[in-house]
Amino acid sequence: MAIPVLLNWSGGKDSALALYHLLHDPRYEVAHLLTSVNAHYQRVAMHGVRVALLEAQAARIGLPLTRLELPETSDMADYERLMQAALAPLRARGIQHSAFGDIFLADLRTYREQQLARVGMQAIFPLWQRSAANILREYLALGFRAIVVCVNEHYLDQSFCGRLLDEEFLRDLPPGVDPCGENGEYHSFVFDAPYFSAPIAFERGEIVRRTYPAPAGAGEAGFWYCDLLPATG
């Protein structure tokens, strides 16, 4: 019998490719999606994508979605408390495994495993330790399509925001930038995938810059966001 799995769905390319592998692995049955959302702005945390587009993804995948509603300002203690509250009913339904699209950040993997253990769940990492170049080649070959919705200006300038995630984008990445953006260099929104019932239509909106306090009190970190609007026509 296949193991029921919860997928932590960011809406970007890594979680989308992780889902592809889970759907083709007979050991698992993906039963649910979970996404962290800024409750005040109704946008995906970190990526800034509107909830309406997130829900369009879930509808085209055909899986139920739980939104982890985070307050506008929160610390790690708030996040962990709310996450445990969101996982509890899923765990009660027999879902004991939670999957992530992480690739090589060992400290993040350890953190996820420790937090899941607190609620009696285990972590799965379908893309773990695969080369970024191979992941991107597979992503493109399978027909995934995504747009870059957020870039960290420490690594990339404004010109990379709002571009399609394609071969040209990858060729233009500066030296030292991970092709998959595993260090937070960029985030993406998948608008077409092999398992979508239909592509998601959208329009590019304005590109804006936001700043946030940097870790360890090291000034501010700047990010560029491309707003995506659900297509009206």
Residue frames as a rotation matrix with the C-alpha (Angstrom) as fourth column:
MET 1
0.578 0.816 0.000 0.00
0.816 -0.578 0.000 0.00
0.000 0.000 -1.000 0.00
ALA 2
-0.078 -0.608 0.790 1.31
0.544 -0.690 -0.478 3.44
0.835 0.393 0.384 -0.94
ILE 3
-0.388 -0.172 -0.906 2.32
0.896 -0.301 -0.327 5.80
-0.216 -0.938 0.271 1.87
PRO 4
0.659 0.643 0.390 0.20
0.704 -0.710 -0.017 8.98
0.266 0.286 -0.921 2.05
VAL 5
-0.409 -0.894 -0.185 2.36
0.910 -0.415 -0.005 12.10
-0.072 -0.170 0.983 1.80
LEU 6
0.772 0.451 -0.447 1.89
0.435 -0.889 -0.146 15.80
-0.463 -0.082 -0.883 2.47
LEU 7
-0.023 -0.785 0.619 3.85
0.964 -0.181 -0.194 18.02
0.264 0.592 0.761 0.09
ASN 8
0.122 -0.058 -0.991 5.09
0.470 -0.876 0.109 21.41
-0.874 -0.479 -0.079 1.23
TRP 9
0.167 0.132 0.977 4.11
0.985 -0.054 -0.161 23.31
0.032 0.990 -0.139 -1.90
SER 10
-0.410 -0.381 -0.829 5.78
0.434 -0.881 0.191 26.68
-0.802 -0.281 0.526 -2.50
GLY 11
0.736 0.663 -0.140 4.37
0.133 -0.344 -0.929 27.06
-0.664 0.665 -0.341 -6.00
GLY 12
0.333 -0.718 -0.611 7.88
-0.853 -0.505 0.128 27.21
-0.401 0.479 -0.781 -7.43
LYS 13
0.301 -0.219 -0.928 9.94
-0.785 0.495 -0.371 24.91
0.541 0.841 -0.023 -9.59
ASP 14
-0.730 -0.683 -0.016 11.58
-0.559 0.611 -0.560 22.79
0.392 -0.400 -0.828 -6.86
SER 15
-0.520 0.617 0.591 8.36
-0.422 0.415 -0.806 21.80
-0.742 -0.668 0.045 -5.12
ALA 16
0.460 0.710 -0.533 6.78
-0.815 0.099 -0.571 21.27
-0.352 0.697 0.624 -8.54
LEU 17
-0.009 -0.539 -0.842 9.54
-0.728 0.581 -0.364 18.89
0.686 0.609 -0.398 -9.64
ALA 18
-0.878 -0.238 0.416 9.45
-0.474 0.559 -0.681 17.13
-0.071 -0.794 -0.603 -6.25
LEU 19
0.010 0.962 0.272 5.74
-0.632 0.217 -0.744 16.54
-0.775 -0.165 0.610 -6.81
TYR 20
0.400 0.089 -0.912 6.48
-0.881 0.313 -0.355 15.08
0.254 0.945 0.204 -10.25
HIS 21
-0.559 -0.707 -0.433 8.84
-0.530 0.707 -0.469 12.52
0.637 -0.033 -0.770 -8.72
LEU 22
-0.758 0.341 0.556 6.44
-0.444 0.356 -0.823 11.65
-0.478 -0.870 -0.118 -5.92
LEU 23
0.278 0.935 -0.219 3.60
-0.798 0.098 -0.594 11.10
-0.534 0.340 0.774 -8.39
HIS 24
0.472 -0.166 -0.866 5.80
-0.683 0.553 -0.478 8.67
0.558 0.816 0.148 -10.32
ASP 25
-0.724 -0.686 0.077 7.05
-0.555 0.511 -0.656 6.79
0.410 -0.518 -0.751 -7.25
PRO 26
-0.012 0.812 -0.584 4.79
-0.104 0.580 0.808 3.81
0.995 0.071 0.077 -6.43
ARG 27
-0.589 -0.257 -0.766 5.87
0.679 0.356 -0.642 3.96
0.437 -0.899 -0.035 -2.80
TYR 28
-0.853 0.161 -0.496 3.96
0.231 -0.736 -0.636 7.20
-0.467 -0.657 0.591 -2.23
GLU 29
-0.089 0.854 0.513 0.54
0.924 -0.122 0.364 8.72
0.373 0.506 -0.778 -2.70
VAL 30
-0.958 -0.250 0.138 0.47
0.198 -0.930 -0.311 12.51
0.206 -0.271 0.940 -2.50
ALA 31
-0.259 0.915 -0.310 -2.62
0.951 0.297 0.083 13.32
0.168 -0.273 -0.947 -0.46
HIS 32
0.760 0.508 -0.405 -2.36
0.614 -0.765 0.194 17.00
-0.211 -0.396 -0.894 0.40
LEU 33
-0.062 -0.739 0.671 -0.54
0.628 -0.552 -0.549 20.27
0.776 0.388 0.498 -0.27
LEU 34
0.576 0.163 -0.801 0.56
0.769 -0.441 0.463 22.77
-0.278 -0.882 -0.379 2.39
THR 35
-0.070 -0.567 0.821 1.66
0.700 -0.614 -0.365 26.35
0.711 0.549 0.439 1.70
SER 36
-0.258 -0.098 -0.961 2.69
0.846 -0.503 -0.176 29.15
-0.466 -0.859 0.213 4.06
VAL 37
0.025 0.421 0.907 0.80
0.757 -0.600 0.258 32.36
0.653 0.680 -0.334 3.35
ASN 38
-0.970 -0.229 -0.079 1.07
0.233 -0.793 -0.562 35.90
0.066 -0.564 0.823 4.68
ALA 39
-0.296 0.944 -0.143 -2.41
0.935 0.256 -0.247 36.27
-0.196 -0.207 -0.958 6.16
HIS 40
-0.058 0.265 -0.962 -2.41
0.224 -0.936 -0.271 40.08
-0.973 -0.231 -0.005 5.97
TYR 41
-0.407 -0.206 -0.890 -1.45
-0.697 -0.560 0.448 40.37
-0.591 0.802 0.084 2.30
GLN 42
0.585 0.619 0.524 -2.89
-0.203 0.737 -0.644 37.01
-0.785 0.270 0.557 1.17
ARG 43
0.572 -0.533 -0.623 0.27
-0.729 0.018 -0.684 36.13
0.376 0.846 -0.379 -0.68
VAL 44
0.796 -0.367 -0.482 2.60
0.395 0.918 -0.046 33.15
0.459 -0.154 0.875 -0.56
ALA 45
0.828 -0.544 -0.139 5.30
-0.112 -0.402 0.909 33.73
-0.550 -0.737 -0.394 2.04
MET 46
-0.130 -0.989 0.070 8.68
0.194 0.044 0.980 34.59
-0.972 0.141 0.186 0.49
HIS 47
-0.553 -0.121 0.824 7.44
0.798 0.208 0.566 34.34
-0.240 0.971 -0.018 -3.11
GLY 48
-0.719 0.308 -0.623 4.79
-0.160 -0.946 -0.283 37.08
-0.676 -0.104 0.729 -2.89
VAL 49
-0.904 0.424 -0.063 2.40
0.049 0.249 0.967 35.25
0.426 0.871 -0.246 -5.25
ARG 50
-0.412 0.835 0.365 -1.30
-0.894 -0.447 0.012 36.01
0.173 -0.322 0.931 -4.80
VAL 51
-0.583 0.252 0.773 -3.38
-0.347 0.783 -0.517 33.32
-0.735 -0.569 -0.369 -3.09
ALA 52
0.511 0.825 -0.240 -5.75
-0.563 0.111 -0.819 33.23
-0.649 0.554 0.522 -6.08
LEU 53
0.316 -0.477 -0.821 -2.88
-0.847 0.248 -0.470 31.93
0.427 0.843 -0.326 -8.24
LEU 54
-0.755 -0.523 0.397 -1.80
-0.654 0.643 -0.397 29.47
-0.047 -0.559 -0.828 -5.57
GLU 55
-0.163 0.795 0.585 -5.33
-0.344 0.510 -0.789 28.08
-0.925 -0.330 0.190 -5.47
ALA 56
0.621 0.316 -0.718 -5.34
-0.768 0.060 -0.638 27.87
-0.158 0.947 0.280 -9.27
GLN 57
-0.396 -0.826 -0.402 -2.27
-0.825 0.511 -0.239 25.63
0.403 0.237 -0.884 -9.05
ALA 58
-0.769 0.109 0.630 -3.93
-0.388 0.703 -0.595 23.33
-0.508 -0.702 -0.499 -6.52
ALA 59
0.298 0.954 -0.006 -7.08
-0.510 0.154 -0.846 23.13
-0.807 0.256 0.532 -8.65
ARG 60
0.493 -0.147 -0.858 -5.09
-0.844 0.161 -0.512 22.13
0.214 0.976 -0.045 -11.73
ILE 61
-0.699 -0.714 -0.046 -3.15
-0.655 0.665 -0.359 19.54
0.287 -0.221 -0.932 -9.76
GLY 62
0.152 0.867 -0.474 -6.37
-0.355 0.496 0.793 18.20
0.923 0.048 0.383 -8.27
LEU 63
-0.333 -0.312 -0.890 -5.17
0.696 0.556 -0.455 18.02
0.636 -0.771 0.032 -4.66
PRO 64
0.783 0.606 -0.140 -6.55
0.523 -0.519 0.677 19.64
0.337 -0.603 -0.723 -1.50
LEU 65
-0.229 -0.846 0.482 -4.57
0.372 -0.533 -0.759 22.60
0.899 0.005 0.437 -0.20
THR 66
0.597 0.282 -0.751 -4.08
0.802 -0.225 0.553 23.78
-0.013 -0.933 -0.361 3.37
ARG 67
0.255 -0.479 0.840 -2.93
0.154 -0.837 -0.525 27.37
0.955 0.263 -0.140 3.77
LEU 68
0.028 -0.350 -0.936 -0.74
0.998 0.064 0.006 27.99
0.058 -0.935 0.351 6.80
GLU 69
0.598 0.332 0.730 -1.84
0.390 -0.916 0.097 31.55
0.700 0.227 -0.677 7.60
LEU 70
-0.217 -0.780 -0.586 1.05
0.968 -0.095 -0.231 33.48
0.125 -0.618 0.776 9.13
PRO 71
0.669 0.427 -0.608 0.66
0.546 -0.838 0.011 36.93
-0.505 -0.339 -0.793 10.74
GLU 72
0.930 -0.272 0.246 2.23
0.017 -0.638 -0.769 39.93
0.367 0.720 -0.589 9.01
THR 73
-0.027 -0.947 0.320 5.07
-0.771 -0.184 -0.610 39.91
0.636 -0.263 -0.725 11.52
SER 74
0.949 0.302 0.084 6.03
-0.291 0.747 0.598 36.67
0.118 -0.592 0.797 13.25
ASP 75
-0.033 -0.977 0.211 9.06
-0.992 0.058 0.113 34.97
-0.122 -0.206 -0.971 14.73
MET 76
-0.596 -0.284 -0.751 10.17
-0.496 0.866 0.067 31.36
0.631 0.412 -0.657 14.54
ALA 77
-0.947 0.284 0.150 8.24
0.009 0.492 -0.871 30.46
-0.321 -0.823 -0.468 17.68
ASP 78
-0.102 0.945 -0.312 5.01
-0.643 -0.302 -0.704 31.70
-0.759 0.128 0.638 16.05
TYR 79
-0.066 0.016 -0.998 5.80
-0.959 0.277 0.068 29.83
0.277 0.961 -0.003 12.86
GLU 80
-0.860 -0.341 -0.380 6.52
-0.250 0.930 -0.269 26.56
0.445 -0.137 -0.885 14.65
ARG 81
-0.732 0.654 0.189 3.38
-0.105 0.166 -0.981 26.82
-0.673 -0.738 -0.052 16.77
LEU 82
0.120 0.816 -0.566 1.16
-0.793 -0.265 -0.550 27.50
-0.598 0.514 0.615 13.76
MET 83
-0.303 -0.300 -0.904 2.84
-0.836 0.539 0.101 24.78
0.457 0.787 -0.414 11.72
GLN 84
-0.998 -0.064 0.011 2.26
-0.060 0.848 -0.527 22.19
0.025 -0.526 -0.850 14.40
ALA 85
-0.365 0.931 -0.001 -1.40
-0.273 -0.108 -0.956 23.25
-0.890 -0.349 0.294 14.60
ALA 86
0.163 0.403 -0.900 -1.74
-0.968 -0.113 -0.226 22.85
-0.193 0.908 0.372 10.81
LEU 87
-0.543 -0.485 -0.686 -0.05
-0.645 0.764 -0.029 19.45
0.538 0.427 -0.727 10.79
ALA 88
-0.784 0.174 0.595 -2.01
-0.454 0.493 -0.742 17.96
-0.422 -0.853 -0.308 13.69
PRO 89
0.261 0.956 0.130 -5.29
-0.596 0.266 -0.758 17.28
-0.759 0.121 0.640 11.80
LEU 90
0.415 -0.188 -0.890 -3.36
-0.833 0.315 -0.454 15.88
0.366 0.930 -0.025 8.82
ARG 91
-0.719 -0.695 -0.006 -1.40
-0.600 0.625 -0.499 13.61
0.351 -0.355 -0.866 11.12
ALA 92
-0.464 0.631 0.622 -4.68
-0.525 0.369 -0.767 12.49
-0.713 -0.683 0.160 12.71
ARG 93
0.599 0.694 -0.400 -5.89
-0.708 0.225 -0.670 11.45
-0.375 0.684 0.626 9.23
GLY 94
0.765 -0.312 0.564 -2.95
0.281 0.949 0.143 9.10
-0.579 0.049 0.814 8.88
ILE 95
0.785 -0.557 0.273 -0.49
0.110 -0.308 -0.945 11.31
0.610 0.771 -0.181 6.99
GLN 96
0.844 -0.502 -0.189 2.86
0.287 0.125 0.950 10.62
-0.453 -0.856 0.250 8.64
HIS 97
-0.163 -0.922 0.352 5.24
0.881 0.025 0.472 11.82
-0.443 0.387 0.808 5.92
SER 98
0.779 0.327 -0.535 5.91
0.132 -0.920 -0.370 15.36
-0.613 0.218 -0.759 4.73
ALA 99
0.240 -0.674 0.699 7.88
0.954 0.298 -0.040 16.05
-0.182 0.676 0.714 1.53
PHE 100
0.538 -0.201 -0.819 10.04
-0.028 -0.975 0.222 19.05
-0.843 -0.096 -0.530 0.60
GLY 101
0.947 -0.179 0.268 11.82
0.280 0.044 -0.959 20.28
0.160 0.983 0.092 -2.54
ASP 102
0.661 -0.750 -0.011 15.09
-0.572 -0.513 0.640 21.01
-0.486 -0.417 -0.768 -0.72
ILE 103
0.838 -0.398 -0.374 18.28
-0.187 0.434 -0.881 20.05
0.512 0.809 0.289 -2.55
PHE 104
0.159 -0.891 -0.426 21.40
0.485 0.446 -0.752 20.49
0.860 -0.087 0.503 -0.42
LEU 105
-0.134 -0.214 0.968 20.96
-0.604 -0.756 -0.251 22.76
0.786 -0.618 -0.028 2.63
ALA 106
-0.409 -0.117 -0.905 21.80
0.347 0.897 -0.273 20.28
0.844 -0.426 -0.326 5.41
ASP 107
-0.993 0.024 -0.114 20.93
0.098 -0.359 -0.928 22.61
-0.064 -0.933 0.355 8.30
LEU 108
-0.433 0.894 -0.120 17.48
-0.901 -0.422 0.104 23.25
0.042 0.153 0.987 6.83
ARG 109
-0.062 0.374 -0.925 16.91
-0.313 0.873 0.374 19.52
0.948 0.313 0.063 6.37
THR 110
-0.732 -0.281 -0.621 17.87
0.455 0.477 -0.752 18.86
0.507 -0.833 -0.221 9.98
TYR 111
-0.895 0.441 0.072 15.52
-0.389 -0.691 -0.609 21.60
-0.219 -0.573 0.790 11.18
ARG 112
-0.152 0.890 -0.431 12.61
-0.887 0.069 0.456 20.18
0.436 0.451 0.779 9.19
GLU 113
-0.194 0.030 -0.980 13.24
0.071 0.997 0.016 16.66
0.978 -0.066 -0.196 10.46
GLN 114
-0.923 -0.205 -0.327 13.39
0.332 0.012 -0.943 17.85
0.197 -0.979 0.057 14.06
GLN 115
-0.708 0.706 0.037 10.17
-0.680 -0.666 -0.306 19.86
-0.192 -0.242 0.951 13.79
LEU 116
-0.018 0.711 -0.703 8.29
-0.711 0.485 0.509 17.00
0.703 0.509 0.496 12.14
ALA 117
-0.556 -0.257 -0.790 9.48
0.252 0.854 -0.455 14.55
0.792 -0.453 -0.409 14.80
ARG 118
-0.971 0.185 0.154 7.69
-0.221 -0.433 -0.874 16.69
-0.095 -0.882 0.461 17.38
VAL 119
-0.081 0.995 -0.058 4.36
-0.926 -0.097 -0.364 15.78
-0.368 0.024 0.930 15.77
GLY 120
-0.008 0.035 0.999 5.25
-0.136 0.990 -0.036 12.19
-0.991 -0.136 -0.004 14.91
MET 121
0.950 0.307 -0.055 5.99
-0.078 0.062 -0.995 12.74
-0.303 0.950 0.083 11.22
GLN 122
0.056 -0.944 0.324 8.94
0.540 0.302 0.785 11.99
-0.840 0.131 0.527 8.94
ALA 123
0.312 -0.036 -0.949 10.45
-0.549 -0.822 -0.149 14.04
-0.775 0.568 -0.277 6.13
ILE 124
0.373 -0.196 0.907 10.97
0.731 0.664 -0.157 13.05
-0.571 0.722 0.391 2.48
PHE 125
0.185 -0.415 -0.891 13.34
-0.397 -0.861 0.319 14.90
-0.899 0.294 -0.324 0.11
PRO 126
0.760 0.232 0.607 12.83
0.337 0.658 -0.673 13.67
-0.556 0.716 0.422 -3.49
LEU 127
0.885 -0.411 0.218 15.49
0.031 -0.416 -0.909 16.01
0.464 0.811 -0.355 -4.95
TRP 128
0.846 -0.520 0.119 18.10
-0.290 -0.261 0.921 15.66
-0.447 -0.813 -0.372 -2.22
GLN 129
0.072 -0.989 0.128 21.75
-0.138 0.117 0.983 15.87
-0.988 -0.088 -0.129 -3.32
ARG 130
0.450 0.075 0.890 20.93
0.839 0.305 -0.450 15.97
-0.305 0.950 0.074 -7.02
SER 131
-0.670 -0.739 -0.071 23.00
0.658 -0.635 0.406 18.39
-0.345 0.225 0.911 -9.09
ALA 132
-0.085 0.637 -0.766 21.33
-0.001 -0.769 -0.639 21.72
-0.996 -0.053 0.066 -9.79
ALA 133
-0.604 -0.197 -0.772 22.27
-0.721 -0.279 0.635 21.49
-0.341 0.940 0.026 -13.46
ASN 134
-0.962 0.250 -0.109 20.56
0.179 0.881 0.438 18.10
0.205 0.402 -0.892 -13.81
ILE 135
-0.396 0.857 -0.329 17.47
0.628 -0.008 -0.778 19.33
-0.670 -0.515 -0.535 -11.97
LEU 136
-0.114 0.341 -0.933 17.11
-0.399 -0.876 -0.272 22.29
-0.910 0.341 0.236 -14.33
ARG 137
-0.830 -0.203 -0.520 17.70
-0.558 0.278 0.782 20.15
-0.014 0.939 -0.343 -17.40
GLU 138
-0.823 0.566 -0.033 14.99
0.567 0.823 -0.035 17.74
0.008 -0.047 -0.999 -16.27
TYR 139
-0.263 0.727 -0.634 12.63
0.329 -0.550 -0.767 20.60
-0.907 -0.410 -0.095 -15.39
LEU 140
-0.289 0.100 -0.952 12.93
-0.725 -0.673 0.150 22.03
-0.625 0.733 0.267 -18.90
ALA 141
-0.928 -0.134 -0.347 12.81
-0.343 0.672 0.657 18.67
0.145 0.728 -0.670 -20.68
LEU 142
-0.733 0.679 -0.053 9.59
0.631 0.647 -0.429 17.68
-0.256 -0.348 -0.902 -18.90
GLY 143
-0.370 0.590 0.718 7.82
0.594 -0.444 0.671 20.83
0.714 0.675 -0.186 -20.09
PHE 144
0.166 0.355 -0.920 7.50
0.925 -0.380 0.020 22.74
-0.342 -0.854 -0.391 -16.82
ARG 145
-0.148 -0.185 0.972 7.07
0.557 -0.827 -0.072 26.48
0.817 0.531 0.225 -17.31
ALA 146
0.341 0.182 -0.922 7.67
0.918 -0.277 0.285 29.09
-0.204 -0.943 -0.262 -14.65
ILE 147
0.436 -0.191 0.880 8.26
0.236 -0.919 -0.316 32.81
0.869 0.345 -0.355 -14.20
VAL 148
-0.496 -0.690 -0.527 10.72
0.758 -0.048 -0.650 34.35
0.423 -0.723 0.547 -11.75
VAL 149
0.466 0.837 0.287 8.69
0.502 -0.517 0.694 36.29
0.729 -0.179 -0.661 -9.19
CYS 150
0.980 -0.184 0.077 11.31
-0.168 -0.548 0.819 37.29
-0.109 -0.816 -0.568 -6.62
VAL 151
0.385 -0.918 -0.095 15.07
0.487 0.289 -0.824 37.91
0.784 0.271 0.558 -6.63
ASN 152
0.706 -0.323 -0.630 17.44
0.572 -0.264 0.777 38.67
-0.417 -0.909 -0.001 -3.79
GLU 153
0.953 -0.273 0.133 19.38
-0.114 -0.728 -0.676 41.77
0.282 0.629 -0.724 -4.86
HIS 154
0.427 -0.845 0.322 22.45
-0.568 0.026 0.823 40.50
-0.704 -0.534 -0.468 -3.01
TYR 155
-0.232 -0.476 0.848 22.77
0.285 0.801 0.527 37.95
-0.930 0.364 -0.050 -5.85
LEU 156
-0.409 0.217 0.887 20.71
0.912 0.115 0.393 39.25
-0.017 0.969 -0.245 -8.79
ASP 157
-0.945 0.069 -0.321 19.61
-0.046 -0.996 -0.080 42.65
-0.325 -0.060 0.944 -10.04
GLN 158
-0.214 0.963 -0.164 16.10
-0.416 -0.242 -0.877 43.80
-0.884 -0.119 0.452 -10.93
SER 159
-0.245 0.108 -0.963 16.44
-0.969 -0.063 0.240 42.70
-0.035 0.992 0.120 -14.56
PHE 160
-0.936 -0.133 -0.325 16.10
-0.163 0.984 0.067 39.02
0.311 0.116 -0.944 -13.57
CYS 161
-0.682 0.729 0.053 12.72
0.090 0.156 -0.984 39.59
-0.725 -0.666 -0.172 -11.91
GLY 162
0.238 0.890 -0.389 9.70
-0.483 -0.240 -0.842 38.82
-0.843 0.388 0.373 -14.10
ARG 163
-0.315 -0.427 -0.848 11.65
-0.948 0.176 0.264 36.71
0.037 0.887 -0.460 -16.59
LEU 164
0.802 0.489 -0.342 10.72
-0.511 0.859 0.031 33.24
0.309 0.150 0.939 -17.75
LEU 165
0.195 -0.716 0.670 12.76
-0.638 0.426 0.641 30.50
-0.745 -0.553 -0.373 -16.14
ASP 166
0.991 0.124 0.048 14.33
-0.031 0.565 -0.825 29.10
-0.129 0.816 0.564 -19.30
GLU 167
0.465 -0.868 0.175 17.69
0.885 0.458 -0.081 28.35
-0.010 0.193 0.981 -20.88
GLU 168
0.140 -0.397 0.907 18.37
0.379 -0.825 -0.420 32.04
0.915 0.402 0.035 -21.53
PHE 169
0.783 0.190 0.592 17.72
-0.440 -0.504 0.743 32.92
0.440 -0.843 -0.311 -17.88
LEU 170
0.893 -0.447 0.063 20.11
0.277 0.652 0.706 30.21
-0.356 -0.612 0.706 -16.75
ARG 171
0.274 -0.820 0.503 22.83
0.895 0.026 -0.445 31.34
0.352 0.572 0.741 -19.19
ASP 172
0.233 -0.117 0.965 22.56
0.058 -0.989 -0.134 34.89
0.971 0.087 -0.223 -17.83
LEU 173
0.966 0.152 -0.208 23.05
0.204 0.041 0.978 33.93
0.158 -0.987 0.008 -14.17
PRO 174
0.468 -0.842 0.268 26.23
-0.783 -0.536 -0.317 35.47
0.410 -0.062 -0.910 -12.71
PRO 175
-0.185 -0.628 -0.756 29.03
-0.012 0.771 -0.637 33.17
0.983 -0.108 -0.150 -11.52
GLY 176
-0.961 -0.275 0.039 28.45
-0.063 0.077 -0.995 31.81
0.270 -0.958 -0.092 -8.03
VAL 177
-0.285 0.933 0.221 24.65
-0.941 -0.228 -0.252 31.88
-0.185 -0.279 0.942 -8.25
ASP 178
-0.715 0.086 0.693 23.12
-0.012 0.991 -0.136 28.43
-0.699 -0.106 -0.708 -7.74
PRO 179
-0.936 0.335 -0.114 21.13
-0.137 -0.047 0.989 27.52
0.326 0.941 0.089 -10.88
CYS 180
-0.268 0.878 -0.397 18.22
0.686 0.463 0.561 26.36
0.676 -0.121 -0.726 -8.73
GLY 181
-0.090 0.211 0.973 18.37
-0.377 -0.912 0.163 29.36
0.922 -0.352 0.161 -6.41
GLU 182
0.266 0.213 -0.940 18.85
0.568 0.753 0.331 27.04
0.779 -0.622 0.079 -3.44
ASN 183
-0.605 -0.558 -0.568 20.51
0.791 -0.338 -0.510 29.81
0.093 -0.758 0.646 -1.41
GLY 184
0.159 0.780 -0.606 17.49
0.712 -0.515 -0.477 32.07
-0.684 -0.356 -0.637 -1.87
GLU 185
-0.818 -0.559 -0.136 18.81
0.301 -0.616 0.728 33.82
-0.491 0.554 0.672 -4.97
TYR 186
-0.719 0.635 -0.281 15.42
-0.661 -0.501 0.559 33.70
0.214 0.588 0.780 -6.68
HIS 187
-0.565 0.648 0.511 11.92
0.055 0.647 -0.760 32.22
-0.823 -0.402 -0.401 -6.43
SER 188
-0.945 0.189 -0.268 9.54
-0.284 -0.060 0.957 31.19
0.165 0.980 0.110 -9.18
PHE 189
-0.141 0.957 0.255 5.88
-0.585 0.128 -0.801 30.54
-0.799 -0.262 0.541 -9.94
VAL 190
-0.927 -0.140 0.349 5.03
0.140 0.733 0.665 27.46
-0.349 0.665 -0.660 -12.02
PHE 191
-0.264 0.872 -0.413 2.19
-0.725 -0.462 -0.510 28.19
-0.636 0.165 0.754 -14.43
ASP 192
0.586 0.452 -0.672 2.33
-0.758 0.600 -0.257 24.95
0.287 0.660 0.694 -16.41
ALA 193
-0.408 -0.660 0.632 3.36
-0.801 0.590 0.099 21.42
-0.438 -0.466 -0.769 -15.49
PRO 194
-0.836 0.033 -0.548 2.94
-0.347 0.741 0.575 17.91
0.425 0.671 -0.608 -16.91
TYR 195
-0.703 0.576 -0.416 0.32
0.699 0.668 -0.256 17.15
0.131 -0.471 -0.872 -14.27
PHE 196
-0.715 0.526 -0.460 -1.66
-0.256 -0.809 -0.529 20.42
-0.651 -0.260 0.713 -14.57
SER 197
-0.016 0.802 0.597 -5.11
0.674 0.450 -0.586 19.98
-0.739 0.393 -0.548 -16.12
ALA 198
0.647 0.133 0.751 -4.44
0.682 -0.541 -0.491 23.26
0.341 0.830 -0.441 -18.01
PRO 199
-0.518 -0.843 0.144 -1.90
0.704 -0.515 -0.489 26.11
0.486 -0.152 0.861 -17.92
ILE 200
0.181 0.499 -0.847 -2.58
0.852 -0.510 -0.119 29.06
-0.492 -0.700 -0.517 -15.62
ALA 201
0.132 -0.063 0.989 -3.20
0.725 -0.674 -0.140 32.35
0.676 0.736 -0.044 -17.42
PHE 202
0.354 -0.077 -0.932 -1.78
0.777 -0.531 0.339 35.45
-0.521 -0.844 -0.128 -15.76
GLU 203
0.708 -0.195 0.679 -0.60
0.336 -0.752 -0.567 38.97
0.621 0.630 -0.467 -16.47
ARG 204
-0.306 -0.865 -0.397 2.62
0.895 -0.119 -0.430 40.57
0.325 -0.487 0.811 -15.26
GLY 205
0.837 0.542 -0.069 2.00
0.522 -0.756 0.395 43.46
0.162 -0.367 -0.916 -12.90
GLU 206
0.733 -0.560 0.386 4.40
-0.511 -0.828 -0.231 45.99
0.449 -0.028 -0.893 -11.41
ILE 207
0.248 -0.755 -0.607 7.89
0.647 0.596 -0.477 45.16
0.721 -0.274 0.636 -10.17
VAL 208
0.756 0.095 0.648 8.59
-0.361 -0.765 0.533 46.53
0.546 -0.637 -0.544 -6.68
ARG 209
-0.316 -0.905 -0.284 11.48
0.042 0.286 -0.957 46.51
0.948 -0.315 -0.053 -4.22
ARG 210
0.833 0.521 0.185 11.00
-0.194 -0.038 0.980 45.51
0.517 -0.853 0.069 -0.59
THR 211
-0.325 -0.943 0.072 13.49
-0.401 0.069 -0.914 45.48
0.857 -0.325 -0.400 2.29
TYR 212
0.826 0.495 -0.269 13.51
-0.011 0.491 0.871 43.32
0.563 -0.717 0.411 5.40
PRO 213
0.539 -0.660 0.523 15.79
-0.809 -0.232 0.540 43.12
-0.235 -0.714 -0.659 8.43
ALA 214
0.163 -0.583 -0.796 18.79
-0.548 0.617 -0.564 40.95
0.820 0.528 -0.219 7.60
PRO 215
0.745 0.083 -0.662 19.68
0.369 0.775 0.512 37.97
0.555 -0.626 0.547 9.83
ALA 216
0.132 -0.713 -0.688 21.78
0.991 0.116 0.070 38.66
0.030 -0.691 0.722 12.92
GLY 217
0.635 0.231 -0.737 21.02
0.435 -0.896 0.094 42.36
-0.639 -0.380 -0.669 12.73
ALA 218
-0.445 -0.882 0.157 23.22
0.592 -0.158 0.790 42.86
-0.672 0.444 0.593 9.67
GLY 219
-0.850 0.107 -0.515 21.30
-0.341 -0.858 0.385 45.82
-0.401 0.503 0.766 8.21
GLU 220
0.217 0.975 -0.056 18.61
-0.560 0.077 -0.825 45.21
-0.800 0.210 0.562 5.59
ALA 221
-0.690 -0.305 0.656 18.11
0.321 0.683 0.656 42.70
-0.649 0.663 -0.373 2.81
GLY 222
-0.277 0.568 -0.775 16.54
-0.710 -0.664 -0.233 43.89
-0.648 0.486 0.587 -0.44
PHE 223
-0.556 0.203 0.806 14.29
0.473 0.875 0.106 41.90
-0.684 0.440 -0.582 -2.75
TRP 224
-0.723 0.386 -0.573 12.60
-0.674 -0.580 0.458 42.58
-0.155 0.717 0.679 -6.08
TYR 225
-0.478 0.670 0.568 9.09
0.272 0.728 -0.630 41.18
-0.835 -0.147 -0.530 -6.63
CYS 226
-0.923 0.324 -0.210 7.10
-0.303 -0.271 0.914 40.83
0.239 0.907 0.348 -9.84
ASP 227
-0.425 0.853 0.302 3.40
-0.455 0.086 -0.886 40.95
-0.782 -0.514 0.351 -9.09
LEU 228
-0.980 0.198 -0.014 1.34
0.100 0.551 0.829 38.43
0.172 0.811 -0.560 -11.05
LEU 229
-0.470 0.882 -0.015 -2.34
-0.735 -0.401 -0.546 39.09
-0.488 -0.245 0.838 -11.74
PRO 230
-0.377 0.438 0.816 -4.86
0.410 0.869 -0.277 36.38
-0.830 0.230 -0.507 -12.60
ALA 231
-0.987 -0.006 0.162 -5.85
0.155 -0.330 0.931 36.84
0.048 0.944 0.326 -16.24
THR 232
-0.500 0.841 -0.205 -9.21
-0.235 -0.360 -0.903 38.55
-0.834 -0.404 0.377 -16.64
GLY 233
0.139 0.576 -0.805 -9.96
-0.929 -0.206 -0.308 37.68
-0.343 0.791 0.506 -20.26
